[in-house]
Amino acid sequence: MKRFKIELRGENFLLNLDGEPRKFGFLLSRYLRAVDEATAEKTASILVRQMPALKQGIRNNSENPPRICLQQISEVNSLLFALLHKRQKFELLVEEDPFHE
């Protein structure tokens, strides 16, 4: 299997984190093994959607779904993967919402 660093961007996640639904986005970096880039991207997207904070908190309806976009994917060597594969960066970002300003 190959080793990859994946960077994903999430947009339009309607989450109720503090009693009032608001739109959030996120940036995620993670390392994983996969047979190819397409499988790595799909696996990373599935793993993100299974994160408890996102899975349980999403309030979007089917007409306005959240989106996950690939920002970057790169194959990494085995030494770098061994050093960094347990690291994951997740940054939650508040999206602009004209109705709450």
Residue frames relative to the residue before (quaternion, step in Angstrom):
aa qw qx qy qz dx dy dz
M 1.0000 0.0000 0.0000 0.0000 0.00 0.00 0.00
K 0.4244 -0.6818 0.5386 0.2549 3.51 -1.20 0.62
R 0.3356 -0.7238 0.5693 0.1985 3.54 -1.30 0.40
F 0.0710 -0.8266 0.5580 -0.0189 3.56 -0.87 1.00
K 0.2370 -0.6693 0.6729 0.2075 3.47 -1.39 0.41
I 0.1166 -0.8000 0.5886 0.0091 3.54 -0.77 1.13
E 0.0594 -0.7592 0.6462 0.0494 3.55 -1.07 0.78
L 0.0626 -0.8048 0.5898 -0.0231 3.54 -0.71 1.17
R 0.1831 -0.7403 0.6327 0.1345 3.54 -1.27 0.50
G 0.1749 -0.7693 0.6079 0.0894 3.55 -0.90 0.97
E 0.0547 -0.7955 0.6035 -0.0010 3.56 -1.04 0.79
N 0.8498 0.2317 -0.1507 0.4488 3.51 -1.32 0.49
F 0.3476 0.7084 -0.5309 0.3090 3.58 0.94 0.87
L 0.1896 -0.7761 0.5953 0.0858 3.56 -0.44 1.23
L 0.0492 0.8220 -0.5570 0.1080 3.55 -0.31 1.32
N 0.2551 -0.7318 0.6114 0.1597 3.54 -1.16 0.69
L 0.0354 0.8438 -0.5310 0.0691 3.57 0.12 1.29
D 0.8129 0.1914 -0.0812 0.5441 3.58 1.12 -0.58
G 0.7352 -0.4193 0.2258 0.4824 3.58 1.11 0.64
E 0.7589 0.2396 -0.1639 0.5829 3.59 1.25 -0.21
P 0.4319 -0.7111 0.4841 0.2709 3.62 -0.67 1.03
R 0.0429 0.7718 -0.6314 0.0621 3.55 -1.01 0.95
K 0.4856 -0.6565 0.4929 0.3005 3.54 -1.22 0.50
F 0.0565 -0.7848 0.6171 -0.0120 3.50 -0.98 0.99
G 0.1646 -0.7162 0.6625 0.1448 3.46 -1.38 0.34
F 0.1421 -0.7917 0.5817 0.1209 3.57 -1.23 -0.01
L 0.2351 -0.6963 0.6529 0.1836 3.48 -1.41 0.30
L 0.0297 -0.8074 0.5885 -0.0305 3.55 -0.87 0.97
S 0.0401 -0.7481 0.6617 0.0297 3.54 -1.08 0.83
R 0.1655 0.7762 -0.5993 0.1048 3.54 -0.95 0.83
Y 0.3572 -0.7046 0.5772 0.2068 3.52 -1.32 0.48
L 0.1392 0.7908 -0.5893 0.0888 3.57 -1.00 0.78
R 0.4369 -0.6627 0.5462 0.2677 3.51 -1.36 0.31
A 0.1402 0.7663 -0.6177 0.1074 3.53 -1.10 0.78
V 0.6065 -0.5777 0.4034 0.3683 3.57 -1.23 0.36
D 0.7994 -0.0410 0.0373 0.5982 3.59 1.15 -0.60
E 0.7247 -0.4485 0.3009 0.4278 3.57 -1.31 0.16
A 0.6479 0.5301 -0.3281 0.4376 3.60 0.91 -0.85
T 0.6650 0.4866 -0.2964 0.4829 3.58 0.97 -0.84
A 0.6231 0.5352 -0.3348 0.4616 3.60 1.03 -0.75
E 0.6610 0.5027 -0.3070 0.4650 3.59 0.91 -0.88
K 0.6676 0.5001 -0.2999 0.4630 3.58 0.89 -0.94
T 0.6524 0.5158 -0.3099 0.4607 3.60 0.94 -0.89
A 0.6597 0.5038 -0.3124 0.4619 3.59 0.89 -0.89
S 0.6492 0.5208 -0.3147 0.4564 3.58 0.95 -0.83
I 0.6467 0.5063 -0.3109 0.4783 3.59 0.99 -0.83
L 0.6618 0.5108 -0.3088 0.4537 3.59 0.91 -0.90
V 0.6288 0.5237 -0.3361 0.4662 3.60 1.01 -0.74
R 0.6899 0.4876 -0.2876 0.4512 3.58 0.84 -0.93
Q 0.6632 0.4910 -0.3024 0.4771 3.60 1.23 -0.35
M 0.4387 0.6793 -0.4752 0.3468 3.60 1.26 -0.05
P 0.5431 -0.6709 0.3883 0.3229 3.64 -0.70 1.04
A 0.6554 0.5251 -0.3290 0.4318 3.62 0.87 -0.86
L 0.7106 0.4202 -0.2569 0.5025 3.58 1.03 -0.72
K 0.6649 0.5371 -0.3109 0.4157 3.56 0.85 -0.95
Q 0.7587 0.3907 -0.2054 0.4791 3.57 0.85 -0.97
G 0.7466 0.4628 -0.2250 0.4216 3.56 1.09 -0.63
I 0.5033 0.6755 -0.4309 0.3236 3.62 1.18 -0.25
R 0.1176 -0.8123 0.5709 0.0172 3.55 -0.86 1.07
N 0.3792 0.7403 -0.4798 0.2792 3.60 1.25 0.22
N 0.3242 -0.6979 0.5906 0.2428 3.54 -1.23 0.51
S 0.7032 -0.4943 0.3078 0.4079 3.57 -1.25 0.22
E 0.6290 0.5439 -0.3389 0.4401 3.60 1.18 -0.40
N 0.7804 0.2020 -0.0981 0.5836 3.60 1.22 -0.43
P 0.0449 0.8613 -0.5049 0.0362 3.61 0.69 1.08
P 0.5342 -0.5814 0.4853 0.3757 3.58 -1.23 0.37
R 0.2525 -0.7669 0.5743 0.1353 3.55 -1.24 0.51
I 0.1157 -0.7460 0.6507 0.0819 3.53 -1.19 0.67
C 0.0686 -0.8152 0.5745 -0.0256 3.56 -0.69 1.18
L 0.4515 -0.6577 0.5350 0.2784 3.53 -1.09 0.75
Q 0.2337 -0.7660 0.5861 0.1230 3.56 -0.81 1.02
Q 0.7818 -0.1501 0.1568 0.5845 3.53 0.88 -1.01
I 0.0115 -0.7573 0.6525 0.0219 3.52 -1.21 0.62
S 0.0767 0.7921 -0.6022 0.0641 3.55 -0.95 0.86
E 0.4355 -0.6637 0.5424 0.2751 3.51 -1.10 0.74
V 0.1493 -0.7919 0.5886 0.0649 3.58 -0.95 0.91
N 0.5442 -0.6237 0.4458 0.3406 3.55 -1.19 0.53
S 0.6831 -0.5301 0.3232 0.3845 3.57 -1.21 0.45
L 0.6304 0.5289 -0.3466 0.4502 3.63 1.03 -0.65
L 0.6621 0.4879 -0.3040 0.4808 3.59 0.89 -0.90
F 0.6402 0.5236 -0.3226 0.4604 3.57 0.96 -0.83
A 0.6501 0.5228 -0.3169 0.4512 3.60 0.92 -0.89
L 0.6930 0.4797 -0.2749 0.4626 3.57 1.01 -0.77
L 0.8272 0.3014 -0.0961 0.4643 3.57 0.94 -0.89
H 0.4686 0.7386 -0.4277 0.2278 3.63 1.15 -0.31
K 0.6718 0.4838 -0.3156 0.4638 3.62 1.11 -0.43
R 0.5744 0.5878 -0.3777 0.4266 3.56 1.26 -0.17
Q 0.0266 0.7647 -0.6431 0.0316 3.49 -1.08 0.83
K 0.1739 -0.7640 0.6130 0.1010 3.55 -0.89 0.91
F 0.0489 0.7756 -0.6264 0.0605 3.56 -0.88 1.01
E 0.0003 -0.7999 0.5975 -0.0563 3.55 -0.61 1.17
L 0.2191 -0.7771 0.5817 0.0985 3.56 -0.61 1.19
L 0.1004 -0.8118 0.5753 -0.0010 3.57 -0.84 1.04
V 0.3813 -0.6904 0.5607 0.2522 3.58 -0.98 0.84
E 0.2897 -0.7492 0.5702 0.1721 3.57 -0.86 0.97
E 0.5994 -0.5532 0.4324 0.3844 3.54 -1.18 0.53
D 0.0097 -0.7844 0.6198 -0.0219 3.56 -0.96 0.90
P 0.3198 -0.7988 0.4727 0.1900 3.61 -0.21 1.22
F 0.6402 0.5439 -0.3374 0.4247 3.64 1.15 -0.40
H 0.7272 0.3973 -0.2351 0.5081 3.60 1.25 -0.28
E 0.5555 0.6034 -0.4054 0.4038 3.61 1.13 0.44
